[in-house]
Amino acid sequence: MGDLEMFSLKGRVAMVAGGGGAIGSALAEAFAGAGARVAVLDRTQESLDASVQRIVAAGSEGLAIVADVTREESAEGAVAQIVEHFGSVDILVNAVGGGAGKVLHPAQEYPRADWDWIMELNLRSTLVATQPVVRHMIERGHGGAILNISSVRANLGINAGYSAYVAAKGAISSLTRQWATEWAGNGIRVNALMPTFVDTPQVASLLADPTFKAGIVGRIPLGRVGETRDLTGPAIFLVSDAASFITGQILGIDGGLTATQ
Ligand SMILES: NC(=O)c1ccc[n+]([C@@H]2O[C@H](COP(=O)([O-])OP(=O)(O)OC[C@H]3O[C@@H](n4cnc5c(N)ncnc54)[C@H](OP(=O)(O)O)[C@@H]3O)[C@@H](O)[C@H]2O)c1
């Protein structure tokens, strides 16, 4: 195999939970361009249709599945549908999450309802989507690759009422290491991307505040926030054979932000 061929996802089947979202749909399109067939899961048919169009335009085959990955039976049903349609699941991306900017509260008053919502959206969604995929991978015996989406907030505090989000993302980074350890014997690699702000609709209202944005950009050595395209190359790398000896790693996609702390 030539060195560049190691980055190819030809013959692989990827499941992208949150594949109708900003980051999920960008990763789904990128994986399609690298040769994978891609099943995208999200809550609305509309977001999925747009994502499948991008997968097809990138030269591959897509499958849209409306699912709620905080519900076990919904995630299990989706995995069964992908296996029936494409024959397997080789790659999983957990791109459901976010919500941080919508529920900002002082830590000493963080209300339980918002805490539970952020945990459900970020942490439970990652767990519930992963379990049936890994049961399938272990049963099939061919290994696989999982990519979680953490955040620099797993490692860095921020003076903006983010308690629940930092806790959820910290847990996702910890689970990435735990799962990598637990499933290594099954040939399943587990890594995570750890982005700083990525210019997406989720953070548009935060970044629309010029003072807030200037504060963020001022701390990033490369002098800008991220774009979804900053995530696609690293994601392809981590789920491909080029990273076959890499597991349990949390890769900062942050313009050098965490290097300065
Ligand atoms: N954007 C950033 O700056 C940034 C930075 C660091 C990390 N991240 C992380 O990257 C991930 C993706 O973020 P994003 O900006 O792409 O967010 P996004 O555009 O909101 O994408 C998330 C997608 O997941 C869907 N979803 C929510 N709950 C679901 C459920 N229970 N079952 C199935 N689908 C569900 C959402 O649907 P609805 O729209 O219907 O809710 C949305 O389409 C998140 O984990 C986020 O924390 C983002």
The ligand as an SDF file (V2000), in Angstrom:
LIG
                    3D

 48 52  0  0  0  0  0  0  0  0999 V2000
  -19.3630   24.7320   16.6210 N   0  0  0  0  0  0  0  0  0  0  0  0
  -18.3500   24.8690   17.4680 C   0  0  0  0  0  0  0  0  0  0  0  0
  -17.7800   25.9420   17.6560 O   0  0  0  0  0  0  0  0  0  0  0  0
  -17.8380   23.6890   18.2320 C   0  0  0  0  0  0  0  0  0  0  0  0
  -16.6230   23.7920   18.9210 C   0  0  0  0  0  0  0  0  0  0  0  0
  -16.1420   22.6960   19.6380 C   0  0  0  0  0  0  0  0  0  0  0  0
  -16.8940   21.5350   19.6610 C   0  0  0  0  0  0  0  0  0  0  0  0
  -18.0850   21.4770   18.9840 N   0  0  0  0  0  0  0  0  0  0  0  0
  -18.8370   20.2420   19.0670 C   0  0  0  0  0  0  0  0  0  0  0  0
  -19.0340   19.7050   17.7730 O   0  0  0  0  0  0  0  0  0  0  0  0
  -20.2490   18.9600   17.7570 C   0  0  0  0  0  0  0  0  0  0  0  0
  -21.1120   19.4100   16.5810 C   0  0  0  0  0  0  0  0  0  0  0  0
  -21.3580   20.7920   16.6960 O   0  0  0  0  0  0  0  0  0  0  0  0
  -22.0750   21.6250   15.5280 P   0  0  0  0  0  0  0  0  0  0  0  0
  -21.6110   23.0270   15.6530 O   0  0  0  0  0  0  0  0  0  0  0  0
  -21.9350   20.9110   14.2270 O   0  0  0  0  0  0  0  0  0  0  0  0
  -23.5860   21.5580   16.0350 O   0  0  0  0  0  0  0  0  0  0  0  0
  -24.9500   21.3820   15.1820 P   0  0  0  0  0  0  0  0  0  0  0  0
  -24.8420   22.0980   13.8660 O   0  0  0  0  0  0  0  0  0  0  0  0
  -26.0690   21.7750   16.0850 O   0  0  0  0  0  0  0  0  0  0  0  0
  -24.9910   19.8240   14.9040 O   0  0  0  0  0  0  0  0  0  0  0  0
  -25.4850   18.8970   15.8010 C   0  0  0  0  0  0  0  0  0  0  0  0
  -26.5870   18.1220   15.1140 C   0  0  0  0  0  0  0  0  0  0  0  0
  -27.0340   17.0760   15.9920 O   0  0  0  0  0  0  0  0  0  0  0  0
  -28.4550   17.0560   15.9490 C   0  0  0  0  0  0  0  0  0  0  0  0
  -28.9930   16.4350   17.1700 N   0  0  0  0  0  0  0  0  0  0  0  0
  -29.1780   17.0000   18.3920 C   0  0  0  0  0  0  0  0  0  0  0  0
  -29.6840   16.1060   19.2430 N   0  0  0  0  0  0  0  0  0  0  0  0
  -29.8180   14.9490   18.5560 C   0  0  0  0  0  0  0  0  0  0  0  0
  -30.2900   13.6500   18.9090 C   0  0  0  0  0  0  0  0  0  0  0  0
  -30.7120   13.3770   20.1420 N   0  0  0  0  0  0  0  0  0  0  0  0
  -30.2960   12.6920   17.9570 N   0  0  0  0  0  0  0  0  0  0  0  0
  -29.8660   12.9590   16.6980 C   0  0  0  0  0  0  0  0  0  0  0  0
  -29.4030   14.1640   16.3110 N   0  0  0  0  0  0  0  0  0  0  0  0
  -29.3760   15.1480   17.2290 C   0  0  0  0  0  0  0  0  0  0  0  0
  -28.8300   18.4990   15.8360 C   0  0  0  0  0  0  0  0  0  0  0  0
  -30.1760   18.6000   15.4270 O   0  0  0  0  0  0  0  0  0  0  0  0
  -31.0670   19.8740   15.8830 P   0  0  0  0  0  0  0  0  0  0  0  0
  -30.5420   21.0330   15.1030 O   0  0  0  0  0  0  0  0  0  0  0  0
  -32.4350   19.4470   15.5250 O   0  0  0  0  0  0  0  0  0  0  0  0
  -30.8360   20.0310   17.3610 O   0  0  0  0  0  0  0  0  0  0  0  0
  -27.8150   18.9910   14.8090 C   0  0  0  0  0  0  0  0  0  0  0  0
  -28.2500   18.7710   13.4750 O   0  0  0  0  0  0  0  0  0  0  0  0
  -20.8860   19.1730   19.1470 C   0  0  0  0  0  0  0  0  0  0  0  0
  -20.5360   18.1100   19.9980 O   0  0  0  0  0  0  0  0  0  0  0  0
  -20.2310   20.4380   19.6300 C   0  0  0  0  0  0  0  0  0  0  0  0
  -20.2030   20.5120   21.0470 O   0  0  0  0  0  0  0  0  0  0  0  0
  -18.5580   22.5120   18.2680 C   0  0  0  0  0  0  0  0  0  0  0  0
  1  2  1  0
  2  3  2  0
  2  4  1  0
  4  5  1  0
  4 48  2  0
  5  6  2  0
  6  7  1  0
  7  8  2  0
  8  9  1  0
  8 48  1  0
  9 10  1  0
  9 46  1  0
 10 11  1  0
 11 12  1  0
 11 44  1  0
 12 13  1  0
 13 14  1  0
 14 15  2  0
 14 16  1  0
 14 17  1  0
 17 18  1  0
 18 19  2  0
 18 20  1  0
 18 21  1  0
 21 22  1  0
 22 23  1  0
 23 24  1  0
 23 42  1  0
 24 25  1  0
 25 26  1  0
 25 36  1  0
 26 27  1  0
 26 35  1  0
 27 28  2  0
 28 29  1  0
 29 30  1  0
 29 35  2  0
 30 31  1  0
 30 32  2  0
 32 33  1  0
 33 34  2  0
 34 35  1  0
 36 37  1  0
 36 42  1  0
 37 38  1  0
 38 39  2  0
 38 40  1  0
 38 41  1  0
 42 43  1  0
 44 45  1  0
 44 46  1  0
 46 47  1  0
M  CHG  2   8   1  16  -1
M  END
$$$$
